[in-house]
């Protein structure tokens, strides 16, 4: 979604209309054709893979009154394409290893000469 907003393929107002289910599917109001969107998504996925970003599915649900239904991106409703549109790519967070506290060395008994 953010990608298409950044590329000005859709306006925030139209996204809001779609979120409130006033637009049946998002592709209907995207500026461009399906071949362009397919190419954009393919290249985006390729770059995300090269950057070692982790795919993360996001369920887009409707806003407003009534039951919250899953929103559609495409006219066909093809599950693979729908999932592709609703996948975000996030940085993988490397787990940090907690620092092991330094164990103080036992004091060495020193020979004290008198």
Secondary structure as UniProt FT lines:
FT   HELIX           2..6
FT   TURN            7..8
FT   HELIX           12..19
FT   TURN            20..21
FT   HELIX           26..28
FT   HELIX           34..50
FT   TURN            51..52
FT   STRAND          54..57
FT   HELIX           79..85
FT   STRAND          87..90
//
